[in-house]
């Protein structure tokens, strides 16, 4: 969630209030801005959900407070002067980044706080809407340092050009540098260039902005030093480039509202797209910033049903104005509706329901009285969940301690430490109905095992694991129980542990490509544990669930030869039972014999 | 004085001048260590013996950790290889080759490289951060310190190493016993093995000897040896309790795949594809297998349209990219809301008519740091109510009722933002013991942009919270890792208070 640093004095000044810090923090909390602490400069660190991006600056937060205090009401739209400047977008602009927008700001008074706030707003917009500058990047320039080329149409206007340039095709002095560099050099040598190089890595030509004097900005990476904004700047040129016109236009609207709040005048800019532009506005002219107000139509009935209270139309209109919206009452054949006007900085309003949320917040959600809905339904658990519970109760009755292990594991724990080879997946073929194991690897790769051996399956594998411990979904549960035993060798024996949990294997016949099932596993670790103990528990379990058990001898590398058997339930192989091989015990630092069993939960149905 | 045979043997083998271990006494007396421990407790009860027990925690470098000590941490090796390389950025494959990384080490190197800020990885290339100083990597230094036993590194680094599996924590309990002054006196005045009847035997019963027998008096107040109890895992017990409450409130249980398409996990939830939570750092994307076979084509189109154009006459969509391949890509579900989307769409059990209530208490997965309050996999309680007209007041009433079952009252509803609900509320409740207000869930009314493509023509309100959070609240546990996973301490589970 975004965090902004806000100077409380600046906030008081822009809001026009003399409340103390604690009162301010209470009011901010009511807006959903949580106090996280203070910066070294004693500013508030405020955290909030990433919907109200207009609150990424002190100006925007002050605006919200003014609505909350009733000092402002309804929709406000800054005045927009006619354009003098044009951004000409020529045909060579990289196709991946075809869009640009801009505004001229005049008469801005940027003191230290103002400049800091503007820089913070720019950074936070980059991080949120701009998706790390990939989707939208902001460049703010000192207008007086720009020399516009004269427009050819005799209107007296000036122009700058958004164009594409070869990575080594031109030079400029970027911010925080003292020598001319090519865009390529910026990407390779400049610390900022380095940071954003990945965005333009696949571009054939680099995005570039020119005035008559030459290259002055290399979006989305860095501006030129020539047009750097300082506290002395009074006139600004704001440009934004990106992969989506709507996104950069709305980032621009938020910046224009913030500067307007500092008393600046906003002047429109013409964006003139070449016919060959890759974007959706090729061959057209746009006038920006777009500060147009959108309208959402909300029915009175929906407001009442959603908030669960009866409201007068006047009340609705009042709530809208307190939320910084305007609601106009319209009587239609379908009943009373409101045309609600939404200012351009409200990028979070997509649907009429977002307006209702605003009305609810203005009303005060905590003013509402909870009520239990008068809706009758029948509750029930699904069958697997009931079966799982019944099996767990039975196991616990036999003295098993129920455990809860992670479904994620790694290949060492699941295979190698159990003396199993690691299966290497073959071609993943949807038409083939078997899971193909192409090869074996790992310490036991030379061991030939049947693909029917319990635990042997191609494990569903995680692409970018955080830790070597968790790289796959486990294919069987007994390794998890042995790990719990391994962790607890200093605890009192006997340790009879059980788990009913998820195991999985790659299976092309499944829609997801993964077969998932619940497995019932139990181990008995005690100084005199023998195969019979495991067989006995298993017998009692199967008897309790009324299924037939047979245990024909089998070979399984995790168990001692001659002390392992398939668990055959009603004629179908459903698992394995046996005494663990000493090599497996030693691998897990165990000094007592361990026997165990594992079977599919569904076999007990 | 008379004592049972084992006790007498132990007392005689023990020393008054030096504390001896149970193992030593077991060797000296020929009894099992368990029997010696039992006898020692009996003697302690009688005041003849002192027992001291201490628990030592030993940090041991794991095989993996040991390997890294000699070869260097994978991310450090990656950094060195990338720094030494000519190109900048360096293609990943080249840096990996030069660093000699192989198998899982590659992913470990990449994940930790980024975490430690050694540079950036993007589009298959590595850019090193020139200011980073892997030569002074604190994790590497701590690993050495633990291996050589030279120093104890800071707890944070220690924990990190444990999380990474490079260091293991091993706990030992050692008991030592020593004869008390009273014991010495008793020994000097002579002790005999008991002649009175201890164990009642079949012979004793079938003969009539029992009629004349004198039964040895036992110390009935002394604590007895405890058989480890068979019991349900504490977290399972709480999950059961939650299920019971929800079934009682008319909720029906859902189930579904843990590995699922991002379509069901996120797209159907109206989460834009470029939402930060959908980036690779938070998500457990799958490399085997990679994509779902089929998705309902009509639904796919409707969801795409909602993302692009919004829903309703004056609705707006997201101005975000849409890629069908991303919708089909498989991941371990980041929340169990994927079950809700499968049920609401009719995919799971066919069309559901209002009114309906559904829930699940199932696992979700987050690619996040493992610490005292965060697990990579956790249980999520998920519930929703579908009815013709639902208001915010109905939502509040439902959740007040649910939490009241667990002794949590005076719920506060803090307006919040979720991409898939509006209005949305974070739920805060008073901790039953500390009285502090803590976050206990997230809730809201599903947006039209989510419901309309799913074909739902009614209101749906939903909420979710981590079961572990509720469990910590109810049990007072302060480290989630004690509760869940193979790091579990059996003793904690054996002694945890029963929840009902």
Interface residues (C-beta under 8 A of the other chain):
Chain A: X32 X49 X50 X51 X52 X131 X135 X188 X191 X194 X195 X197 X198 X201 X202 X244 X246 X247 X294 X295 X296 X297 X305 X306 X307 X308 X309 X348 X349 X350 X351 X352 X353 X354 X356 X357 X360 X361 X365 X366 X368 X369 X370 X371 X372 X373 X375 X376 X377 X378 X379 X380 X381 X382 X384 X385 X389 X392 X393 X395 X396 X397 X398 X399 X400 X401 X402 X403 X404 X405 X406 X407 X408 X410 X411 X425 X428 X430 X458 X459 X460 X461 X462 X463 X464 X465 X466 X467 X468 X469 X470 X471 X473 X480 X483 X484 X487 X488 X490 X491 X492 X494 X495 X496 X497 X502 X504 X506 X508 X510 X511 X512 X513 X514 X516
Chain B: X64 X88 X89 X104 X105 X107 X108 X110 X111 X120 X122 X123 X125 X127 X130 X163 X164 X165 X170 X171 X172 X173 X226 X227 X228 X229 X230 X231 X232 X233 X235 X236 X240 X243 X246 X247 X248 X249 X250 X251 X252 X253 X254 X255 X257 X258 X259 X260 X261 X274 X276 X280 X284 X285 X286 X287 X288 X289 X290 X291 X292 X293 X294 X310 X311 X312 X313 X314 X315 X316 X317 X318 X319 X320 X330 X332 X355 X356 X357 X363 X365 X367 X368 X369 X370 X375 X376 X377 X385 X387 X389 X390 X391 X392 X393 X394 X396 X397 X398 X400 X401 X412 X413 X414 X415 X416 X417 X422 X423 X424 X425 X445 X447 X448 X449 X483 X484 X485 X486 X487 X488 X489 X490 X491 X493 X494
